[in-house]
Amino acid sequence: MSVSQPDVLIVGGGVGGLALALSLHQAGISCRVYEAAPEVLPLGVGINLLPHAMRELSELGLAEALAANCIETRELRFYSRHGQFIYKEPRGRFAGYDWPQLSIHRADLHRIMLEATQARLGDDAVRLGHRCTRIDQDTDGVTIHFDNAEPQKGKVAVGCDGIHSALRQQLYPDQGPPKYSGVNMWRGAVRWPAFLGGDTMVSTGWMTVGKTVIYPVRPGTSATDGRPLINWVAEIEQPQAVRQDWTGRGRLADLMPAFAGLKYDWLDITGMIESTEEILEYPMVDRDPLQRWSFGRLTLLGDAAHPMYPRGSNGAGQAIVDARFLTGQIMKAGATPEALAVYETVRNPATAKVVLTNRSDPPDAILREVWQRSGGQRFARIEDVISTAELEAISERYKKVAGFDRETLRTRPSFV
């Protein structure tokens, strides 16, 4: 097919959609991205790219650009609500991986991927203001219909349009809204003095009384008096979910008093939160795993296929892996229903395990175990509460489920 009628039509221009576009282009497969938003805005706050995601992004030639706009994470640490040390482990290359773990602002990640897509595929590769209303298919191909643009034809279509995916809604019209976990989240980013060496990710407390995840995402500069940009997430159990809007504004008053008084010798968490100018609010939600993603020439990818709780720094990583694996199948079988079927056969069960594990036994289960076993009280020695072997086991189990334990990742053949 000519460039005017690409092989693969991608619905959604987020991380998953752009990863797919870059991968297909690398493989010599024509594609085009259709994004509903009329303009590209710097949305969200921090995101972590674990070694399995960085392997794929490195193979796409993005490692250098990402490294110039991030913090390479050296270590992950867990603390009790009282600021008592629980557990730490090295991350990325500091843990012996061939690829780093990077902490980056989502807007920087998206900008780098978008600029690479436009540079390699052309300025017309990502078409904004194209909101998908439905997709038709026949034996020869697919046709995407939009609310205010001409229909577009191709061989296959991939829904990469997030948790509220239009294509998923078409395939599953009775699915209902995403499932609320009972936990609400507030997010923010603020220039703040570096802590714990300036390259450490920390998680504290527990969601019953207030849990935080904190890590730097942009280096400090002379203009910021050397202060890095610190990303923070505050989570607490809350009976009623707030509106599911990624740009929804949160109020400082709603976080307090749950996150008041969190001032430790290594970081004043309360002061950092109170100094944040813009606070975002979003409920922790996911969807039950689907039995099928692929229907003939249509399939789903990333959050459209398997939205998961953000409890393993893993949602974007799984979308990137989806994109690379799907590209590999299209290389082998062409832009055909057969390629989509093989993609689903492998990636659907793999990501379903991650979705369910993020509900029950993600890495922050370390904090849950300590909170429950200690009754939320101070402890004299962490070894009296839980053994180091148990803590290590929780972390290693998750890495295997998510597909980024060191040996599996090092020995796995390339997807593309």
C-alpha positions as CSV (number, residue, x, y, z in Angstrom):
1,M,0.0,0.0,0.0
2,S,1.1,3.6,-0.6
3,V,1.9,6.0,2.2
4,S,-1.5,7.6,1.7
5,Q,-3.0,4.2,2.7
6,P,-0.8,2.7,5.4
7,D,-0.7,-0.9,6.4
8,V,-1.3,-0.2,10.1
9,L,-3.7,2.5,11.4
10,I,-2.8,3.4,15.0
11,V,-5.6,4.9,17.2
12,G,-4.0,7.0,19.9
13,G,-0.7,9.0,20.0
14,G,0.4,8.2,23.6
15,V,3.5,6.2,24.6
16,G,2.1,2.9,23.3
17,G,0.9,4.3,20.0
18,L,4.2,6.1,19.3
19,A,6.3,3.1,20.4
20,L,4.3,1.1,17.8
21,A,4.8,3.7,15.1
22,L,8.5,3.8,15.7
23,S,8.8,0.1,15.7
24,L,6.8,-0.4,12.5
25,H,8.9,2.2,10.8
26,Q,12.1,0.5,11.9
27,A,10.8,-2.7,10.4
28,G,9.8,-1.1,7.1
29,I,6.1,-1.3,7.7
30,S,3.9,1.7,6.8
31,C,1.7,3.2,9.5
32,R,0.0,6.4,10.6
33,V,-1.1,7.6,14.1
34,Y,-4.5,9.2,14.7
35,E,-4.8,11.2,17.9
36,A,-8.1,12.6,19.3
37,A,-6.5,15.6,21.0
38,P,-6.3,18.7,18.8
39,E,-2.9,19.7,20.2
40,V,-0.1,18.1,22.1
41,L,0.0,19.3,25.7
42,P,2.6,18.4,28.5
43,L,0.3,16.0,30.5
44,G,1.0,14.1,33.7
45,V,4.0,14.0,35.9
46,G,6.6,11.4,36.6
47,I,7.0,7.9,35.0
48,N,9.6,5.1,35.5
49,L,11.1,3.2,32.6
50,L,12.2,-0.2,33.9
51,P,14.9,-2.2,32.1
52,H,12.5,-4.2,29.9
53,A,11.1,-0.9,28.6
54,M,14.6,0.6,28.2
55,R,15.8,-2.4,26.2
56,E,13.1,-1.7,23.6
57,L,13.5,2.0,23.6
58,S,17.3,1.6,23.3
59,E,16.8,-0.7,20.3
60,L,14.7,2.2,18.8
61,G,17.6,4.5,19.2
62,L,16.1,6.7,21.9
63,A,18.5,5.9,24.8
64,E,20.7,9.0,24.3
65,A,17.8,11.5,24.1
66,L,16.1,9.9,27.2
67,A,19.4,9.9,29.2
68,A,19.7,13.7,28.6
69,N,16.3,14.4,30.1
70,C,16.0,12.1,33.1
71,I,17.4,10.8,36.3
72,E,19.0,7.3,36.2
73,T,17.6,5.5,39.2
74,R,20.3,3.9,41.4
75,E,18.2,2.5,44.2
76,L,14.7,1.8,45.5
77,R,14.0,2.2,49.2
78,F,11.0,1.5,51.4
79,Y,10.3,3.2,54.7
80,S,7.5,2.9,57.3
81,R,5.2,5.8,58.0
82,H,7.4,6.7,60.9
83,G,10.4,7.1,58.6
84,Q,12.0,3.8,59.7
85,F,14.1,2.0,57.0
86,I,12.6,-1.3,55.8
87,Y,14.4,-2.4,52.6
88,K,16.5,-1.3,49.7
89,E,17.7,-2.7,46.4
90,P,19.8,-1.5,43.5
91,R,18.0,-0.8,40.2
92,G,18.8,-1.0,36.6
93,R,22.5,-1.1,35.7
94,F,23.3,-0.7,39.4
95,A,21.6,-4.1,39.8
96,G,23.6,-5.8,37.0
97,Y,21.1,-5.2,34.1
98,D,22.4,-4.3,30.7
99,W,19.8,-1.4,30.6
100,P,19.1,1.4,33.1
101,Q,16.0,2.3,35.0
102,L,15.1,5.9,34.2
103,S,12.9,8.3,36.1
104,I,11.5,10.9,33.7
105,H,8.7,13.4,33.4
106,R,5.9,11.9,31.2
107,A,5.9,15.1,29.1
108,D,9.6,14.7,28.3
109,L,9.2,11.0,27.4
110,H,6.3,11.8,25.1
111,R,8.0,14.8,23.5
112,I,11.1,12.7,22.7
113,M,9.0,9.9,21.2
114,L,6.8,12.3,19.2
115,E,9.8,14.2,17.8
116,A,11.5,10.9,16.8
117,T,8.2,9.8,15.1
118,Q,7.9,13.0,13.2
119,A,11.6,13.1,12.2
120,R,11.6,9.5,11.0
121,L,8.1,9.1,9.6
122,G,7.3,12.7,8.5
123,D,5.3,15.5,10.0
124,D,2.1,14.0,8.8
125,A,2.7,10.7,10.6
126,V,0.7,11.8,13.6
127,R,-2.6,13.4,12.8
128,L,-4.1,15.4,15.7
129,G,-7.8,16.2,16.1
130,H,-8.9,12.8,14.8
131,R,-11.3,11.3,17.3
132,C,-12.3,7.8,16.3
133,T,-16.0,7.0,16.4
134,R,-15.9,3.5,14.9
135,I,-13.8,1.1,12.9
136,D,-15.3,-1.1,10.1
137,Q,-13.5,-4.1,8.6
138,D,-13.9,-6.5,5.7
139,T,-11.8,-9.3,4.2
140,D,-9.4,-6.7,2.6
141,G,-8.8,-4.1,5.3
142,V,-10.2,-1.6,7.8
143,T,-11.8,1.8,7.7
144,I,-11.6,4.2,10.6
145,H,-14.3,6.8,11.0
146,F,-13.8,10.1,12.8
147,D,-16.1,12.7,14.2
148,N,-14.8,15.6,12.0
149,A,-12.4,14.1,9.4
150,E,-12.5,11.9,6.3
151,P,-12.5,8.1,6.9
152,Q,-9.1,6.4,6.6
153,K,-8.3,3.0,5.2
154,G,-5.6,0.4,6.0
155,K,-4.9,-3.3,6.5
156,V,-5.2,-3.5,10.3
157,A,-6.1,-1.1,13.1
158,V,-4.6,-1.1,16.6
159,G,-6.4,0.7,19.5
160,C,-3.7,2.4,21.6
161,D,-6.1,5.0,23.0
162,G,-5.9,4.3,26.7
163,I,-8.2,3.1,29.4
164,H,-11.2,4.8,27.8
165,S,-10.4,3.4,24.4
166,A,-13.0,4.0,21.7
167,L,-12.1,0.7,19.9
168,R,-12.3,-1.3,23.2
169,Q,-15.8,0.3,23.7
170,Q,-16.8,-0.8,20.2
171,L,-15.6,-4.3,20.9
172,Y,-17.1,-4.5,24.4
173,P,-20.0,-2.1,24.5
174,D,-21.3,-3.4,27.8
175,Q,-18.0,-3.3,29.7
176,G,-18.9,-0.4,32.1
177,P,-16.5,2.0,33.7
178,P,-13.0,1.1,34.9
179,K,-13.0,-0.6,38.3
180,Y,-12.1,1.5,41.3
181,S,-9.6,0.0,43.7
182,G,-10.8,2.0,46.8
183,V,-7.6,4.1,46.7
184,N,-7.4,7.7,45.5
185,M,-4.2,9.3,44.2
186,W,-2.8,12.8,44.2
187,R,0.3,13.6,42.1
188,G,2.6,16.6,41.8
189,A,6.1,17.7,40.8
190,V,8.1,20.4,42.5
191,R,11.7,21.7,42.6
192,W,13.1,20.6,45.9
193,P,16.5,19.8,47.4
194,A,17.9,16.4,46.4
195,F,17.6,13.6,48.9
196,L,19.4,10.2,49.5
197,G,22.1,10.9,46.8
198,G,19.7,12.5,44.3
199,D,19.0,9.2,42.4
200,T,16.9,7.2,44.8
201,M,13.2,6.3,44.5
202,V,11.4,5.9,47.9
203,S,8.1,4.6,49.0
204,T,6.7,5.1,52.5
205,G,3.7,4.3,54.7
206,W,0.7,2.3,53.6
207,M,-2.6,3.2,51.8
208,T,-4.6,2.6,55.0
209,V,-3.2,5.8,56.5
210,G,-1.3,7.3,53.6
211,K,1.4,6.0,51.2
212,T,3.8,8.0,49.2
213,V,6.1,7.3,46.1
214,I,8.7,9.9,45.5
215,Y,11.6,10.2,43.0
216,P,13.4,12.9,41.0
217,V,12.6,13.2,37.3
218,R,14.7,16.2,36.1
219,P,18.2,17.2,37.2
220,G,18.8,20.4,39.0
221,T,20.3,23.4,37.1
222,S,21.8,26.7,38.0
223,A,18.4,28.3,37.3
224,T,16.8,26.1,39.9
225,D,19.7,26.5,42.5
226,G,20.6,22.9,41.8
227,R,17.2,21.6,42.9
228,P,15.9,18.7,40.9
229,L,12.3,18.3,39.9
230,I,10.8,15.8,42.4
231,N,7.8,13.7,41.4
232,W,5.5,12.6,44.2
233,V,2.4,10.4,44.5
234,A,0.2,10.3,47.6
235,E,-2.3,7.5,48.0
236,I,-5.0,6.8,50.6
237,E,-8.0,4.5,50.9
238,Q,-11.1,6.5,50.1
239,P,-14.7,5.0,49.8
240,Q,-15.8,7.2,46.8
241,A,-13.8,7.6,43.7
242,V,-13.1,11.0,42.2
243,R,-13.7,11.8,38.5
244,Q,-11.5,9.9,36.1
245,D,-9.8,12.9,34.4
246,W,-6.0,12.9,34.0
247,T,-6.0,16.7,34.2
248,G,-8.3,16.8,37.2
249,R,-7.1,19.3,39.8
250,G,-6.7,18.2,43.4
251,R,-6.9,20.3,46.5
252,L,-4.2,20.3,49.2
253,A,-6.9,20.3,51.9
254,D,-8.1,16.9,50.7
255,L,-4.7,15.3,51.4
256,M,-4.4,16.6,54.9
257,P,-4.2,15.6,57.6
258,A,-3.3,12.1,56.2
259,F,0.0,13.4,54.9
260,A,0.8,16.0,57.6
261,G,3.8,15.6,59.9
262,L,5.8,13.5,57.4
263,K,9.2,15.1,58.0
264,Y,12.2,12.8,58.2
265,D,15.9,13.5,58.5
266,W,16.3,12.7,54.8
267,L,13.2,14.5,53.4
268,D,10.4,16.8,54.5
269,I,7.5,15.1,52.6
270,T,4.8,17.4,54.0
271,G,6.7,20.5,53.2
272,M,7.4,19.3,49.6
273,I,3.7,18.5,49.0
274,E,2.6,21.9,50.5
275,S,5.1,23.7,48.2
276,T,3.6,22.1,45.0
277,E,1.7,24.6,42.9
278,E,-0.3,22.2,40.8
279,I,-1.7,19.0,42.3
280,L,-3.4,16.4,40.1
281,E,-6.0,14.0,41.4
282,Y,-7.0,10.6,39.9
283,P,-8.5,7.4,41.3
284,M,-6.5,4.1,41.2
285,V,-8.5,2.1,38.6
286,D,-8.0,-0.8,36.2
287,R,-10.1,-3.2,34.2
288,D,-10.5,-7.0,34.5
289,P,-8.4,-8.9,31.9
290,L,-10.1,-9.6,28.6
291,Q,-10.4,-13.1,27.0
292,R,-9.8,-11.5,23.6
293,W,-8.2,-8.4,22.2
294,S,-8.1,-9.3,18.6
295,F,-11.1,-9.5,16.3
296,G,-10.1,-10.1,12.7
297,R,-8.1,-7.0,11.6
298,L,-8.7,-5.1,14.9
299,T,-6.7,-5.4,18.1
300,L,-5.8,-3.5,21.3
301,L,-2.5,-2.4,22.9
302,G,-1.3,-0.9,26.2
303,D,-4.0,0.6,28.5
304,A,-6.6,0.0,25.9
305,A,-6.0,-3.8,26.3
306,H,-4.8,-4.1,29.9
307,P,-5.0,-1.0,32.1
308,M,-3.4,-1.8,35.5
309,Y,-2.9,-0.2,38.9
310,P,0.3,2.0,38.9
311,R,1.8,-0.1,41.6
312,G,4.8,-1.6,39.8
313,S,6.1,1.3,37.6
314,N,5.1,-0.9,34.8
315,G,2.1,0.3,32.7
316,A,4.1,2.2,30.1
317,G,6.7,-0.6,30.0
318,Q,4.1,-3.2,29.2
319,A,2.7,-1.0,26.4
320,I,6.1,-0.6,24.9
321,V,6.7,-4.4,25.0
322,D,3.3,-4.9,23.4
323,A,4.3,-2.6,20.5
324,R,7.6,-4.3,19.9
325,F,6.2,-7.8,20.0
326,L,3.3,-6.9,17.7
327,T,5.7,-5.4,15.2
328,G,7.7,-8.6,15.2
329,Q,4.5,-10.6,14.4
330,I,3.6,-8.2,11.6
331,M,7.1,-8.6,10.2
332,K,6.6,-12.3,10.0
333,A,3.0,-12.6,8.8
334,G,2.3,-9.1,7.3
335,A,-0.5,-6.8,8.5
336,T,-2.9,-9.6,8.8
337,P,-5.4,-11.1,11.2
338,E,-2.9,-14.0,11.7
339,A,-0.3,-11.6,13.1
340,L,-2.7,-10.0,15.5
341,A,-3.9,-13.4,16.7
342,V,-0.3,-14.5,17.5
343,Y,0.4,-11.2,19.3
344,E,-2.7,-11.7,21.5
345,T,-1.8,-15.4,22.2
346,V,1.4,-14.3,23.8
347,R,0.8,-10.9,25.2
348,N,-2.7,-11.3,26.6
349,P,-1.9,-13.9,29.2
350,A,1.4,-12.3,30.1
351,T,-0.2,-8.9,30.8
352,A,-3.3,-10.4,32.6
353,K,-0.8,-11.8,35.2
354,V,0.6,-8.3,35.7
355,V,-2.9,-6.8,36.1
356,L,-3.9,-9.3,38.7
357,T,-0.5,-9.2,40.5
358,N,-0.7,-5.4,40.7
359,R,-3.9,-5.9,42.6
360,S,-2.6,-8.4,45.1
361,D,1.2,-8.7,45.3
362,P,3.1,-5.8,43.6
363,P,6.4,-4.5,45.0
364,D,4.7,-2.2,47.4
365,A,3.3,-5.3,49.1
366,I,6.5,-4.9,51.2
367,L,4.8,-1.9,52.9
368,R,1.6,-3.7,53.4
369,E,3.3,-6.6,55.1
370,V,5.2,-4.3,57.4
371,W,2.2,-2.2,58.2
372,Q,0.0,-5.3,59.0
373,R,2.6,-7.2,61.0
374,S,3.7,-4.2,63.0
375,G,0.2,-2.9,63.6
376,G,1.3,0.4,62.2
377,Q,3.6,0.9,65.2
378,R,7.2,1.7,65.4
379,F,9.5,-1.3,65.5
380,A,12.9,-1.8,67.1
381,R,14.3,-3.9,64.3
382,I,12.8,-4.6,60.9
383,E,14.1,-8.2,61.2
384,D,11.7,-8.6,64.1
385,V,8.8,-7.8,61.8
386,I,9.8,-9.5,58.5
387,S,12.9,-11.2,57.2
388,T,15.2,-9.9,54.5
389,A,14.5,-13.1,52.5
390,E,10.7,-12.4,52.5
391,L,11.3,-8.8,51.3
392,E,13.6,-10.0,48.5
393,A,11.1,-12.7,47.5
394,I,8.3,-10.1,47.1
395,S,10.4,-8.0,44.8
396,E,11.8,-10.9,42.7
397,R,8.3,-12.5,42.2
398,Y,7.1,-9.3,40.7
399,K,10.1,-8.9,38.4
400,K,9.4,-12.4,37.0
401,V,5.7,-11.8,36.5
402,A,6.4,-8.5,34.8
403,G,9.1,-9.9,32.6
404,F,12.1,-8.0,33.7
405,D,14.0,-10.3,36.0
406,R,17.7,-9.9,35.0
407,E,18.4,-13.3,33.3
408,T,15.2,-13.6,31.4
409,L,15.6,-10.1,30.0
410,R,19.3,-10.6,29.1
411,T,18.8,-13.9,27.3
412,R,15.5,-13.1,25.5
413,P,15.8,-12.7,21.8
414,S,14.9,-9.3,20.3
415,F,11.3,-8.9,19.2
416,V,12.2,-6.9,16.1
